[in-house]
Amino acid sequence: MIDDVRLVTSELVTNAIQHAKTAFTVVLEGDTRMVRVTVSDDSASRLTLTTPTASDAEGWGLRIVQSISHDWGVVDRTRTGKSVWATFAVSEYAVLSHPLGEGVARE
């Protein structure tokens, strides 16, 4: 799961650098069930989920986010800017194999 979170974070940060061209923040949060990464920027430009062809070098970022993450979306802020988030389900195996996972209460 770490590689998936890294790849999606990289894609969202790349979008902020290439398209928003503003300062941005990255927030990573989670618990024993879910990890969420959020990249926020101050650009009023909106995201566009494109359908690139096999020969296109660009336009794949959000498709990668869509295919790897459990869920993703965009929250438009009231003034300018947006927050793009993606979530990842944590497997029970990952919790059990983590040193802090022993004795974790499960529903």
GUPALUM-735349 format. One record per residue: residue number from 1; x, y, z of N, C-alpha, C in turn. Coordinates in Angstrom, 1 decimal. Example, Ala and Ser with C-alpha at 12.3 -4.5 7.8 and 13.67 -1.06 7.14 Angstrom:
# GUPALUM-735349
r n=1	n.u=13.2	n.v=-5.7	n.w=7.8	ca.u=12.3	ca.v=-4.5	ca.w=7.8	c.u=13.2	c.v=-3.3	c.w=7.8
r n=2	n.u=12.8	n.v=-2.2	n.w=7.1	ca.u=13.7	ca.v=-1.1	ca.w=7.1	c.u=12.9	c.v=0.0	c.w=7.9
***
This chain:
# GUPALUM-735349
r n=1	n.u=0.8	n.v=-1.2	n.w=0.0	ca.u=0.0	ca.v=0.0	ca.w=0.0	c.u=0.9	c.v=1.3	c.w=0.0
r n=2	n.u=2.0	n.v=1.2	n.w=0.6	ca.u=2.9	ca.v=2.4	ca.w=0.6	c.u=3.2	c.v=2.9	c.w=-0.8
r n=3	n.u=3.5	n.v=1.9	n.w=-1.7	ca.u=3.8	ca.v=2.4	ca.w=-3.1	c.u=2.6	c.v=3.0	c.w=-3.7
r n=4	n.u=1.4	n.v=2.5	n.w=-3.5	ca.u=0.2	ca.v=3.1	ca.w=-4.0	c.u=0.0	c.v=4.5	c.w=-3.5
r n=5	n.u=0.2	n.v=4.7	n.w=-2.2	ca.u=0.0	ca.v=6.0	ca.w=-1.6	c.u=1.1	c.v=7.0	c.w=-2.2
r n=6	n.u=2.3	n.v=6.5	n.w=-2.3	ca.u=3.4	ca.v=7.4	ca.w=-2.9	c.u=3.1	c.v=7.8	c.w=-4.3
r n=7	n.u=2.6	n.v=6.8	n.w=-5.1	ca.u=2.3	ca.v=7.1	ca.w=-6.5	c.u=1.2	c.v=8.1	c.w=-6.6
r n=8	n.u=0.1	n.v=7.9	n.w=-5.9	ca.u=-1.0	ca.v=8.8	ca.w=-6.0	c.u=-0.6	c.v=10.2	c.w=-5.5
r n=9	n.u=0.1	n.v=10.3	n.w=-4.4	ca.u=0.6	ca.v=11.6	ca.w=-3.9	c.u=1.4	c.v=12.3	c.w=-4.9
r n=10	n.u=2.3	n.v=11.5	n.w=-5.6	ca.u=3.2	ca.v=12.1	ca.w=-6.6	c.u=2.3	c.v=12.7	c.w=-7.8
r n=11	n.u=1.3	n.v=11.9	n.w=-8.2	ca.u=0.4	ca.v=12.4	ca.w=-9.3	c.u=-0.3	c.v=13.7	c.w=-8.9
r n=12	n.u=-0.9	n.v=13.7	n.w=-7.6	ca.u=-1.6	ca.v=14.9	ca.w=-7.2	c.u=-0.7	c.v=16.1	c.w=-7.0
r n=13	n.u=0.5	n.v=15.9	n.w=-6.5	ca.u=1.5	ca.v=17.0	ca.w=-6.4	c.u=1.9	c.v=17.5	c.w=-7.8
r n=14	n.u=2.1	n.v=16.5	n.w=-8.7	ca.u=2.5	ca.v=16.9	ca.w=-10.1	c.u=1.4	c.v=17.8	c.w=-10.7
r n=15	n.u=0.1	n.v=17.4	n.w=-10.5	ca.u=-1.0	ca.v=18.3	ca.w=-11.0	c.u=-0.9	c.v=19.7	c.w=-10.4
r n=16	n.u=-0.6	n.v=19.7	n.w=-9.1	ca.u=-0.6	ca.v=21.1	ca.w=-8.4	c.u=0.6	c.v=21.9	c.w=-9.0
r n=17	n.u=1.7	n.v=21.3	n.w=-9.2	ca.u=2.9	ca.v=22.0	ca.w=-9.8	c.u=2.6	c.v=22.4	c.w=-11.2
r n=18	n.u=2.1	n.v=21.5	n.w=-12.1	ca.u=2.0	ca.v=21.8	ca.w=-13.5	c.u=0.7	c.v=22.7	c.w=-13.8
r n=19	n.u=-0.3	n.v=22.5	n.w=-13.1	ca.u=-1.6	ca.v=23.1	ca.w=-13.5	c.u=-2.0	c.v=24.3	c.w=-12.5
r n=20	n.u=-1.9	n.v=24.1	n.w=-11.2	ca.u=-2.3	ca.v=25.1	ca.w=-10.3	c.u=-1.3	c.v=26.2	c.w=-10.3
r n=21	n.u=0.0	n.v=25.8	n.w=-10.2	ca.u=1.1	ca.v=26.8	ca.w=-10.2	c.u=1.0	c.v=27.8	c.w=-9.0
r n=22	n.u=0.6	n.v=27.2	n.w=-7.9	ca.u=0.5	ca.v=28.0	ca.w=-6.7	c.u=1.2	c.v=27.2	c.w=-5.6
r n=23	n.u=1.3	n.v=27.8	n.w=-4.4	ca.u=1.7	ca.v=27.0	ca.w=-3.3	c.u=0.7	c.v=25.9	c.w=-3.0
r n=24	n.u=1.2	n.v=24.8	n.w=-2.4	ca.u=0.2	ca.v=23.7	ca.w=-2.2	c.u=0.6	c.v=23.0	c.w=-0.9
r n=25	n.u=-0.3	n.v=22.3	n.w=-0.3	ca.u=0.0	ca.v=21.6	ca.w=0.9	c.u=-0.4	c.v=20.1	c.w=0.7
r n=26	n.u=0.3	n.v=19.2	n.w=1.4	ca.u=0.0	ca.v=17.8	ca.w=1.3	c.u=-0.2	c.v=17.4	c.w=2.8
r n=27	n.u=-1.4	n.v=16.7	n.w=3.0	ca.u=-1.7	ca.v=16.2	ca.w=4.3	c.u=-2.0	c.v=14.7	c.w=4.1
r n=28	n.u=-1.3	n.v=13.9	n.w=5.0	ca.u=-1.5	ca.v=12.5	ca.w=5.1	c.u=-2.1	c.v=12.1	c.w=6.4
r n=29	n.u=-3.2	n.v=11.4	n.w=6.5	ca.u=-3.8	ca.v=11.1	ca.w=7.7	c.u=-4.4	c.v=9.7	c.w=7.6
r n=30	n.u=-4.6	n.v=9.0	n.w=8.7	ca.u=-5.2	ca.v=7.7	ca.w=8.7	c.u=-5.4	c.v=7.1	c.w=10.0
r n=31	n.u=-6.0	n.v=5.9	n.w=10.0	ca.u=-6.2	ca.v=5.1	ca.w=11.2	c.u=-6.0	c.v=3.7	c.w=10.8
r n=32	n.u=-6.6	n.v=2.8	n.w=11.6	ca.u=-6.4	ca.v=1.3	ca.w=11.3	c.u=-7.2	c.v=0.8	c.w=10.1
r n=33	n.u=-8.1	n.v=1.7	n.w=9.6	ca.u=-9.0	ca.v=1.3	ca.w=8.5	c.u=-8.7	c.v=2.0	c.w=7.2
r n=34	n.u=-8.3	n.v=3.2	n.w=7.2	ca.u=-8.2	ca.v=4.1	ca.w=6.0	c.u=-7.0	c.v=5.0	c.w=6.1
r n=35	n.u=-6.4	n.v=5.2	n.w=5.0	ca.u=-5.3	ca.v=6.3	ca.w=4.8	c.u=-5.9	c.v=7.3	c.w=3.8
r n=36	n.u=-5.7	n.v=8.6	n.w=4.1	ca.u=-6.2	ca.v=9.6	ca.w=3.2	c.u=-5.1	c.v=10.6	c.w=2.9
r n=37	n.u=-4.9	n.v=10.9	n.w=1.6	ca.u=-3.9	ca.v=11.9	ca.w=1.2	c.u=-4.7	c.v=13.0	c.w=0.6
r n=38	n.u=-4.4	n.v=14.3	n.w=1.0	ca.u=-5.1	ca.v=15.4	ca.w=0.4	c.u=-4.0	c.v=16.4	c.w=0.0
r n=39	n.u=-4.1	n.v=16.9	n.w=-1.3	ca.u=-3.3	ca.v=18.0	ca.w=-1.8	c.u=-4.2	c.v=19.2	c.w=-2.1
r n=40	n.u=-3.9	n.v=20.3	n.w=-1.4	ca.u=-4.6	ca.v=21.5	ca.w=-1.6	c.u=-3.8	c.v=22.6	c.w=-2.2
r n=41	n.u=-4.4	n.v=23.4	n.w=-3.1	ca.u=-3.7	ca.v=24.5	ca.w=-3.8	c.u=-4.7	c.v=25.7	c.w=-3.8
r n=42	n.u=-4.1	n.v=26.8	n.w=-4.3	ca.u=-4.9	ca.v=28.1	ca.w=-4.3	c.u=-5.4	c.v=28.5	c.w=-5.6
r n=43	n.u=-5.4	n.v=27.6	n.w=-6.6	ca.u=-5.8	ca.v=27.9	ca.w=-7.9	c.u=-7.3	c.v=27.7	c.w=-8.1
r n=44	n.u=-7.9	n.v=28.6	n.w=-8.9	ca.u=-9.3	ca.v=28.4	ca.w=-9.2	c.u=-9.6	c.v=27.5	c.w=-10.3
r n=45	n.u=-8.5	n.v=27.0	n.w=-11.0	ca.u=-8.7	ca.v=26.1	ca.w=-12.1	c.u=-9.2	c.v=24.8	c.w=-11.6
r n=46	n.u=-10.1	n.v=24.2	n.w=-12.3	ca.u=-10.7	ca.v=22.9	ca.w=-11.9	c.u=-10.0	c.v=21.7	c.w=-12.6
r n=47	n.u=-10.1	n.v=20.6	n.w=-12.0	ca.u=-9.6	ca.v=19.4	ca.w=-12.5	c.u=-10.4	c.v=18.9	c.w=-13.7
r n=48	n.u=-9.8	n.v=18.2	n.w=-14.6	ca.u=-10.5	ca.v=17.6	ca.w=-15.7	c.u=-10.0	c.v=16.2	c.w=-15.8
r n=49	n.u=-10.9	n.v=15.2	n.w=-15.7	ca.u=-10.6	ca.v=13.8	ca.w=-15.9	c.u=-10.7	c.v=13.5	c.w=-17.4
r n=50	n.u=-9.5	n.v=13.4	n.w=-18.0	ca.u=-9.5	ca.v=13.2	ca.w=-19.4	c.u=-9.5	c.v=11.7	c.w=-19.8
r n=51	n.u=-9.7	n.v=11.4	n.w=-21.1	ca.u=-9.6	ca.v=10.1	ca.w=-21.6	c.u=-8.5	c.v=10.0	c.w=-22.6
r n=52	n.u=-7.2	n.v=9.9	n.w=-22.1	ca.u=-6.1	ca.v=9.9	ca.w=-23.1	c.u=-6.1	c.v=8.6	c.w=-23.9
r n=53	n.u=-5.4	n.v=8.7	n.w=-25.1	ca.u=-5.3	ca.v=7.6	ca.w=-25.9	c.u=-4.0	c.v=6.9	c.w=-25.5
r n=54	n.u=-3.7	n.v=5.7	n.w=-26.0	ca.u=-2.5	ca.v=4.9	ca.w=-25.7	c.u=-1.3	c.v=5.7	c.w=-26.0
r n=55	n.u=-1.3	n.v=6.5	n.w=-27.0	ca.u=-0.1	ca.v=7.2	ca.w=-27.5	c.u=0.1	c.v=8.6	c.w=-26.7
r n=56	n.u=-0.9	n.v=9.0	n.w=-25.9	ca.u=-0.7	ca.v=10.3	ca.w=-25.2	c.u=0.3	c.v=10.2	c.w=-24.1
r n=57	n.u=1.2	n.v=11.1	n.w=-24.0	ca.u=2.2	ca.v=11.2	ca.w=-22.9	c.u=1.6	c.v=11.8	c.w=-21.7
r n=58	n.u=0.6	n.v=12.6	n.w=-21.8	ca.u=0.0	ca.v=13.3	ca.w=-20.6	c.u=-1.5	c.v=13.0	c.w=-20.5
r n=59	n.u=-2.1	n.v=13.3	n.w=-19.4	ca.u=-3.5	ca.v=13.1	ca.w=-19.1	c.u=-3.8	c.v=11.8	c.w=-18.4
r n=60	n.u=-2.8	n.v=11.1	n.w=-17.9	ca.u=-3.0	ca.v=9.9	ca.w=-17.2	c.u=-3.1	c.v=10.0	c.w=-15.7
r n=61	n.u=-2.7	n.v=11.1	n.w=-15.2	ca.u=-2.5	ca.v=11.3	ca.w=-13.7	c.u=-3.8	c.v=10.9	c.w=-12.9
r n=62	n.u=-4.9	n.v=11.6	n.w=-13.3	ca.u=-6.1	ca.v=11.3	ca.w=-12.5	c.u=-6.7	c.v=9.9	c.w=-12.8
r n=63	n.u=-6.4	n.v=9.4	n.w=-14.0	ca.u=-6.8	ca.v=8.0	ca.w=-14.2	c.u=-6.0	c.v=7.0	c.w=-13.3
r n=64	n.u=-4.8	n.v=7.3	n.w=-13.1	ca.u=-4.0	ca.v=6.5	ca.w=-12.2	c.u=-4.5	c.v=6.6	c.w=-10.8
r n=65	n.u=-4.8	n.v=7.9	n.w=-10.4	ca.u=-5.4	ca.v=8.1	ca.w=-9.0	c.u=-6.7	c.v=7.3	c.w=-8.9
r n=66	n.u=-7.5	n.v=7.4	n.w=-9.9	ca.u=-8.8	ca.v=6.7	ca.w=-9.9	c.u=-8.7	c.v=5.2	c.w=-9.8
r n=67	n.u=-7.7	n.v=4.6	n.w=-10.5	ca.u=-7.5	ca.v=3.2	ca.w=-10.6	c.u=-6.8	c.v=2.6	c.w=-9.4
r n=68	n.u=-6.0	n.v=3.4	n.w=-8.7	ca.u=-5.2	ca.v=2.8	ca.w=-7.6	c.u=-5.9	c.v=3.1	c.w=-6.2
r n=69	n.u=-6.5	n.v=4.2	n.w=-6.1	ca.u=-7.1	ca.v=4.6	ca.w=-4.8	c.u=-8.4	c.v=3.9	c.w=-4.6
r n=70	n.u=-8.8	n.v=3.8	n.w=-3.3	ca.u=-10.2	ca.v=3.2	ca.w=-3.0	c.u=-11.2	c.v=4.2	c.w=-3.5
r n=71	n.u=-11.0	n.v=5.5	n.w=-3.2	ca.u=-11.9	ca.v=6.5	ca.w=-3.6	c.u=-11.2	c.v=7.8	c.w=-3.8
r n=72	n.u=-11.7	n.v=8.8	n.w=-4.5	ca.u=-11.0	ca.v=10.1	ca.w=-4.6	c.u=-12.0	c.v=11.1	c.w=-5.0
r n=73	n.u=-11.7	n.v=12.4	n.w=-4.8	ca.u=-12.6	ca.v=13.5	ca.w=-5.2	c.u=-11.9	c.v=14.8	c.w=-5.0
r n=74	n.u=-12.7	n.v=15.8	n.w=-5.3	ca.u=-12.3	ca.v=17.2	ca.w=-5.2	c.u=-13.3	c.v=18.0	c.w=-4.3
r n=75	n.u=-12.7	n.v=18.8	n.w=-3.5	ca.u=-13.5	ca.v=19.7	ca.w=-2.7	c.u=-13.1	c.v=21.1	c.w=-3.1
r n=76	n.u=-14.1	n.v=21.9	n.w=-3.7	ca.u=-13.8	ca.v=23.3	ca.w=-4.0	c.u=-14.0	c.v=24.1	c.w=-2.8
r n=77	n.u=-13.0	n.v=24.9	n.w=-2.5	ca.u=-13.1	ca.v=25.8	ca.w=-1.3	c.u=-13.9	c.v=27.1	c.w=-1.7
r n=78	n.u=-14.4	n.v=27.8	n.w=-0.7	ca.u=-15.3	ca.v=28.9	ca.w=-1.0	c.u=-14.7	c.v=30.0	c.w=-1.8
r n=79	n.u=-13.5	n.v=30.4	n.w=-1.5	ca.u=-12.9	ca.v=31.5	ca.w=-2.3	c.u=-12.2	c.v=30.9	c.w=-3.5
r n=80	n.u=-10.9	n.v=30.8	n.w=-3.5	ca.u=-10.2	ca.v=30.1	ca.w=-4.6	c.u=-9.5	c.v=28.9	c.w=-4.1
r n=81	n.u=-9.3	n.v=28.0	n.w=-4.9	ca.u=-8.5	ca.v=26.8	ca.w=-4.6	c.u=-9.4	c.v=25.6	c.w=-4.4
r n=82	n.u=-8.7	n.v=24.5	n.w=-4.2	ca.u=-9.4	ca.v=23.2	ca.w=-4.1	c.u=-8.5	c.v=22.3	c.w=-3.3
r n=83	n.u=-9.1	n.v=21.2	n.w=-2.9	ca.u=-8.4	ca.v=20.1	ca.w=-2.2	c.u=-8.8	c.v=18.8	c.w=-3.0
r n=84	n.u=-7.8	n.v=18.1	n.w=-3.4	ca.u=-8.0	ca.v=16.8	ca.w=-4.1	c.u=-7.5	c.v=15.8	c.w=-3.1
r n=85	n.u=-8.4	n.v=14.8	n.w=-2.9	ca.u=-8.1	ca.v=13.8	ca.w=-1.9	c.u=-8.3	c.v=12.4	c.w=-2.5
r n=86	n.u=-7.6	n.v=11.4	n.w=-1.9	ca.u=-7.7	ca.v=10.0	ca.w=-2.3	c.u=-7.6	c.v=9.2	c.w=-1.0
r n=87	n.u=-8.3	n.v=8.1	n.w=-1.0	ca.u=-8.3	ca.v=7.2	ca.w=0.2	c.u=-7.8	c.v=5.8	c.w=-0.2
r n=88	n.u=-7.3	n.v=5.1	n.w=0.8	ca.u=-6.8	ca.v=3.8	ca.w=0.6	c.u=-7.3	c.v=2.9	c.w=1.8
r n=89	n.u=-7.9	n.v=1.8	n.w=1.5	ca.u=-8.3	ca.v=0.9	ca.w=2.6	c.u=-7.1	c.v=0.2	c.w=3.1
r n=90	n.u=-7.0	n.v=0.1	n.w=4.4	ca.u=-5.9	ca.v=-0.6	ca.w=5.1	c.u=-6.4	c.v=-2.1	c.w=5.3
r n=91	n.u=-5.6	n.v=-3.0	n.w=4.8	ca.u=-6.0	ca.v=-4.4	ca.w=5.0	c.u=-5.8	c.v=-4.8	c.w=6.4
r n=92	n.u=-6.5	n.v=-5.8	n.w=6.9	ca.u=-6.4	ca.v=-6.3	ca.w=8.2	c.u=-5.0	c.v=-6.9	c.w=8.4
r n=93	n.u=-4.4	n.v=-7.5	n.w=7.3	ca.u=-3.1	ca.v=-8.1	ca.w=7.4	c.u=-2.1	c.v=-7.0	c.w=7.7
r n=94	n.u=-2.2	n.v=-5.8	n.w=7.1	ca.u=-1.3	ca.v=-4.7	ca.w=7.4	c.u=-1.3	c.v=-4.3	c.w=8.8
r n=95	n.u=-2.5	n.v=-4.2	n.w=9.4	ca.u=-2.6	ca.v=-3.9	ca.w=10.8	c.u=-2.0	c.v=-4.9	c.w=11.7
r n=96	n.u=-2.3	n.v=-6.2	n.w=11.4	ca.u=-1.8	ca.v=-7.3	ca.w=12.2	c.u=-0.3	c.v=-7.4	c.w=12.1
r n=97	n.u=0.3	n.v=-7.1	n.w=11.0	ca.u=1.7	ca.v=-7.3	ca.w=10.8	c.u=2.5	c.v=-6.0	c.w=11.3
r n=98	n.u=1.8	n.v=-4.9	n.w=11.6	ca.u=2.5	ca.v=-3.7	ca.w=12.1	c.u=2.7	c.v=-3.9	c.w=13.6
r n=99	n.u=3.9	n.v=-3.5	n.w=14.1	ca.u=4.2	ca.v=-3.7	ca.w=15.5	c.u=3.2	c.v=-3.1	c.w=16.4
r n=100	n.u=2.5	n.v=-2.0	n.w=16.0	ca.u=1.5	ca.v=-1.3	ca.w=16.8	c.u=0.1	c.v=-2.0	c.w=16.6
r n=101	n.u=0.0	n.v=-2.9	n.w=15.6	ca.u=-1.3	ca.v=-3.5	ca.w=15.3	c.u=-1.7	c.v=-4.5	c.w=16.3
r n=102	n.u=-0.8	n.v=-5.1	n.w=17.1	ca.u=-1.2	ca.v=-6.1	ca.w=18.1	c.u=-2.2	c.v=-5.5	c.w=19.1
r n=103	n.u=-3.3	n.v=-6.1	n.w=19.4	ca.u=-4.2	ca.v=-5.7	ca.w=20.3	c.u=-5.1	c.v=-4.5	c.w=19.9
r n=104	n.u=-5.1	n.v=-4.2	n.w=18.6	ca.u=-5.9	ca.v=-3.2	ca.w=18.0	c.u=-7.4	c.v=-3.7	c.w=18.0
r n=105	n.u=-8.3	n.v=-2.9	n.w=18.5	ca.u=-9.7	ca.v=-3.3	ca.w=18.6	c.u=-10.3	c.v=-3.3	c.w=17.2
r n=106	n.u=-11.1	n.v=-4.3	n.w=16.9	ca.u=-11.7	ca.v=-4.4	ca.w=15.5	c.u=-13.2	c.v=-4.4	c.w=15.7
r n=107	n.u=-13.9	n.v=-3.8	n.w=14.8	ca.u=-15.4	ca.v=-3.8	ca.w=14.9	c.u=-16.0	c.v=-5.1	c.w=14.4
***
